[in-house]
Amino acid sequence: MWIFVLWSLAALLSALGIVIDMRRLGVSRDGVSTRIWTGASIVFGPLAVGVYLFKRPAMRRQLIGAVWRLVGDASHPASVRLARLEALNRMGIVGPTIFRSCLRELRQGLVINRSKEERSK
């Protein structure tokens, strides 16, 4: 009886954790939808979390790559890229964690570019 209760509690917490993490990242699916991840968590319990955590870094890299394709590369002015990134965040297309990562990269690029400009003066 206790094993069933503990397994059910672990499965419920696993499903909840996966869904919350996917929402934070701004992802509706990672190969499969949140419903399937929830079902897998209920059936397989914490083992589904292991699979999810294995797939998560690749999903995060793909999201960041997609954001950079939408925002633009170094051929666009930094102010335009920043405005596009903020617009994607306001519209809810980019999750908060991906937004913060891309914003941090963009600001680091601005600092690097400023230091090069200052050196040329």
Number of C-alpha atoms within 10 A of each C-alpha: 6 7 8 9 10 11 17 16 14 17 24 17 17 24 25 15 15 19 19 13 14 18 16 14 20 19 18 13 14 15 10 9 13 19 13 13 23 21 15 19 25 21 14 15 21 19 15 21 20 12 12 16 13 11 13 16 11 12 18 16 12 12 18 17 13 13 19 16 10 13 21 17 11 10 7 10 10 18 11 12 20 17 12 17 23 16 14 17 17 12 9 11 15 24 19 16 15 19 20 14 12 20 16 12 12 19 14 12 14 14 12 11 13 11 11 11 10 8 8 6 5
